[in-house]
């Protein structure tokens, strides 16, 4: 186990604590200011817009700039957002416009941090351990940390709406300090003479040409394009439901702040539980069937949200199962991009995927607010079910075992 891999995990732990606290508390604070679904969705719409606005530019920076510097900027921005919210909580200056700005800044830091982390992974672990490494990072980022963080945020709110932000600020500062010891094999920083020449040549290109190069590779690789389309549909659906889940928890399930945090922890528990078996599932079924069956499970859980009565324990069980399945999909999805993308393009391909796939999340959140206002909360999950079925069809057609074999042959020839 390399020191770089150990350090990277420590950085992700600290950064995810900060990110998890902020993302957990923002919807709840917003719900204390307004109960209008459209205004609540605005926090999600603006907060998720950096995935569309900045992802492509972030990809160019990730491929050109030292990775440790990129992570430093990401956690500095994240810490600044947390400090602003904390001070506002103490001074009584909390408002919906402030929450919108903080959400935007936190996600902007996430765009930089997540993209850079994904590019660092192949540098600090062997190719054969990508699936296991990505599983570990997902567990840290969305499992272990968020299993503790959402309920903790609920308890911290009892001491003041800005209290979770103070803790998030400290966690971001720790991540910032940990990045200083992170070493990677990035070509633009400390690579061989040949790789340094390549990095220099890349730096002379116009940024738009660099962006186009990453997009063309992603769109031109059928397997990666199928993954991106499926994720885009699923992200739109998930964003619509998550934007309205705070109202779902308050109005239909009758939960308070702690109960809302526990429901979020149920999602994180699914990540953790799945992490113990995901590598064996992928080894046994292969990437193609693992991803196809994961989409079947995601569509089935959306149907359950529509048909089940508003029983908190039943909804928590569905959320647990849903995230356990999503874990399998995400590990295969991220590992596929890392396996089949040339290292020089990896940052741009990772962020191009997120721009195209996650860029629809603001529209999903906006759609969720208007559908809920016009047709009721359950209608949001009906819409999400239809979209998830579209993702299932896309995955079933584009992610066949043959498609993966062909992608492996092309990658071996590079």
GIGI-V692881 format. One record per pair of residues at least 24 apart in sequence whose C-alpha atoms are under 8 Angstrom apart, sorted by the first residue. I is the first residue (numbers start at 1). GAP is how many residues later the second one is. D is the distance in whole Angstrom. If there is no record, write none. Layout:
I GAP D
I GAP D
This chain:
1 124 8
2 122 7
2 123 7
4 120 6
4 178 6
4 179 6
4 180 7
5 116 8
5 119 5
5 120 7
7 171 7
7 172 8
7 174 7
7 175 6
8 109 8
8 171 8
8 174 7
9 128 7
9 131 8
10 165 8
10 168 7
11 164 5
11 165 8
11 167 6
11 168 6
12 125 7
12 128 7
12 129 7
12 163 7
13 127 6
13 128 7
13 132 7
13 162 8
14 157 5
14 158 6
14 160 6
14 161 5
15 60 7
15 156 6
15 157 5
15 159 8
15 160 5
16 124 8
16 125 5
16 126 8
16 129 7
16 130 8
17 128 6
17 129 7
17 132 7
17 151 7
17 154 6
17 155 8
18 60 8
18 61 8
18 64 8
18 147 8
18 149 7
18 150 4
18 151 7
18 152 8
18 153 5
18 154 5
19 59 8
19 87 7
19 91 8
19 149 7
20 125 7
20 126 6
20 129 6
20 130 7
21 128 6
21 129 7
21 132 6
21 143 6
21 144 7
21 146 8
21 147 6
22 60 7
22 84 8
22 142 7
22 143 6
22 146 7
23 80 8
24 125 8
24 126 6
24 129 7
24 237 8
25 128 6
25 129 8
25 132 8
25 139 7
26 73 7
26 77 7
27 219 7
28 218 7
28 229 7
29 132 7
30 65 8
30 66 6
30 69 7
31 215 8
31 216 8
33 62 7
33 63 7
35 212 8
37 207 7
37 210 8
37 332 5
37 333 7
37 335 7
37 336 6
38 328 7
38 331 5
38 332 6
38 335 7
39 330 8
40 203 7
40 204 8
40 329 7
41 202 6
41 203 7
41 324 6
41 325 6
41 327 7
41 328 5
42 58 7
42 323 8
42 324 7
43 53 8
43 56 7
43 57 5
43 60 7
44 56 8
44 59 8
44 199 6
44 318 6
44 321 6
44 322 8
45 316 7
45 317 4
45 318 7
45 319 8
45 320 5
45 321 6
46 54 6
46 55 8
46 57 7
46 58 6
46 316 7
47 53 6
47 54 8
47 55 8
47 56 4
47 57 4
47 58 8
47 59 8
47 60 6
47 315 8
48 55 8
48 56 7
48 59 6
48 311 8
48 313 6
48 314 5
49 55 7
49 310 7
49 312 7
49 313 6
50 54 7
50 57 6
50 58 5
50 61 7
50 309 8
51 56 8
51 57 7
51 60 6
51 303 6
51 304 5
51 307 6
51 308 5
52 302 8
52 303 5
52 304 7
52 306 7
52 307 4
52 308 7
53 302 8
53 306 8
54 54 7
54 57 7
54 301 8
55 56 6
55 57 8
55 296 5
55 297 6
55 299 7
55 300 5
56 155 6
56 292 7
56 295 6
56 296 6
56 299 6
57 150 8
57 154 7
58 53 7
58 54 6
58 57 8
58 290 8
58 293 7
59 56 7
59 152 8
59 288 5
59 289 4
59 290 7
59 291 7
59 292 5
59 293 7
60 147 7
60 150 6
60 151 6
60 287 7
60 288 6
62 50 8
62 53 7
62 54 6
62 57 8
62 285 5
62 286 7
63 125 8
63 281 7
63 282 7
63 283 7
63 284 5
63 285 7
64 124 6
64 135 7
64 138 7
64 139 6
65 123 7
65 124 8
66 120 7
66 122 7
66 123 6
67 49 6
67 53 7
67 117 8
67 119 7
68 111 6
68 112 7
68 114 7
68 115 8
70 42 7
70 43 7
70 46 7
71 41 7
71 42 6
71 45 7
71 46 8
71 105 8
71 108 7
72 104 6
72 107 6
72 108 8
73 36 8
74 34 8
74 35 5
74 36 7
74 38 6
74 39 5
75 34 7
75 38 8
75 97 6
75 98 7
75 100 7
75 101 6
76 96 7
76 97 7
76 100 7
77 28 7
77 29 7
77 32 6
78 27 7
78 28 5
78 31 6
78 32 8
78 91 8
78 94 6
79 89 7
79 90 5
79 91 8
79 93 5
79 94 6
80 89 7
81 24 6
81 25 6
82 83 5
82 84 7
82 86 6
82 87 5
83 82 7
83 83 6
83 86 6
85 77 6
85 80 6
86 76 4
86 77 6
86 78 8
86 79 5
86 80 5
87 75 7
88 74 7
89 71 7
89 72 6
89 73 4
89 74 7
90 70 8
90 72 6
115 232 7
115 235 6
115 236 6
116 231 7
118 229 8
118 232 7
119 227 6
119 228 6
119 231 8
120 64 7
120 66 8
122 216 7
123 61 6
123 62 6
123 63 7
124 60 7
124 61 8
127 212 7
130 205 6
130 208 8
131 148 7
131 200 6
131 201 7
131 204 6
132 147 6
134 197 6
134 200 7
134 201 7
135 140 6
135 143 8
135 144 8
135 192 8
135 196 6
136 139 7
138 133 8
138 189 8
138 193 8
139 132 6
139 133 6
139 136 7
142 126 6
142 129 7
143 125 4
143 126 6
143 127 7
143 128 5
143 129 5
144 124 7
144 125 8
144 128 6
146 118 8
146 119 6
146 122 6
147 117 8
147 118 5
147 119 7
147 120 8
147 121 5
147 122 6
148 117 7
149 116 8
150 111 5
150 112 7
150 114 6
150 115 6
151 107 6
151 108 8
151 109 8
151 110 4
151 111 5
151 113 8
151 114 7
152 109 8
153 108 7
154 103 5
154 104 5
154 105 8
154 106 8
154 107 6
155 102 8
155 103 6
157 100 8
210 138 8
211 137 7
213 132 8
214 131 6
214 134 5
214 135 5
214 138 7
215 133 8
215 134 7
215 137 6
217 132 7
218 131 6
218 134 7
218 135 7
222 176 7
223 175 6
223 176 6
223 180 6
223 181 7
223 184 7
224 112 8
224 113 7
226 168 6
226 169 6
226 172 5
226 173 7
227 106 7
227 168 7
227 171 8
227 172 8
228 125 6
228 128 7
228 129 6
229 128 7
229 162 7
229 165 7
230 160 8
230 161 4
230 162 7
230 164 6
230 165 6
231 126 6
231 127 8
231 160 7
232 124 7
232 125 4
232 126 6
232 127 8
232 128 6
233 124 8
233 154 6
233 155 6
233 157 7
233 158 6
234 150 8
234 153 7
234 154 6
234 157 6
235 122 7
235 123 6
235 125 7
235 126 6
235 129 8
236 122 8
236 124 6
236 125 5
236 126 8
236 127 7
236 128 4
236 129 8
236 148 8
236 151 8
237 127 6
237 144 8
237 146 7
237 147 4
237 148 7
237 150 6
237 151 7
238 123 8
238 126 8
238 146 7
239 122 5
239 123 7
239 125 5
239 126 5
239 129 8
240 121 8
240 124 5
240 125 4
240 126 7
240 127 6
240 128 4
240 129 7
240 140 7
240 144 7
241 124 8
241 127 6
241 139 6
241 140 6
241 143 7
242 123 8
243 122 5
243 125 7
243 126 7
244 121 8
244 124 7
244 125 7
244 128 8
244 133 7
248 129 7
252 58 6
253 57 6
253 58 7
253 59 6
263 53 6
263 56 8
266 50 6
266 51 7
266 53 6
266 54 5
267 49 8
267 52 5
267 53 5
267 54 8
267 55 8
267 56 6
268 52 7
268 55 7
269 51 6
270 49 8
270 50 4
270 51 6
270 52 7
270 53 5
270 54 4
271 49 8
271 52 6
271 53 5
271 55 8
271 56 6
272 52 8
273 51 7
274 50 5
274 51 7
274 53 7
274 54 7
275 52 7
278 49 8
278 50 6
282 46 8
282 50 8
286 115 8
287 45 6
287 114 8
287 117 8
288 111 5
288 112 5
288 113 5
288 116 7
289 111 7
289 112 7
290 38 7
290 39 7
290 42 8
291 37 7
291 38 5
291 41 7
291 104 7
291 108 8
292 100 7
292 103 6
292 104 6
292 107 7
294 31 5
294 32 7
294 34 7
294 35 6
295 34 8
295 93 8
295 96 7
295 97 5
295 100 7
296 96 6
297 25 7
297 28 6
298 24 6
298 27 7
298 28 7
298 90 7
299 86 6
299 89 5
299 90 6
299 93 7
302 79 7
302 80 8
302 82 7
302 83 5
302 86 8
303 78 8
303 79 8
303 82 6
305 76 7
306 72 6
306 75 6
306 76 6
339 72 8
340 67 7
340 68 7
340 71 6
341 70 8
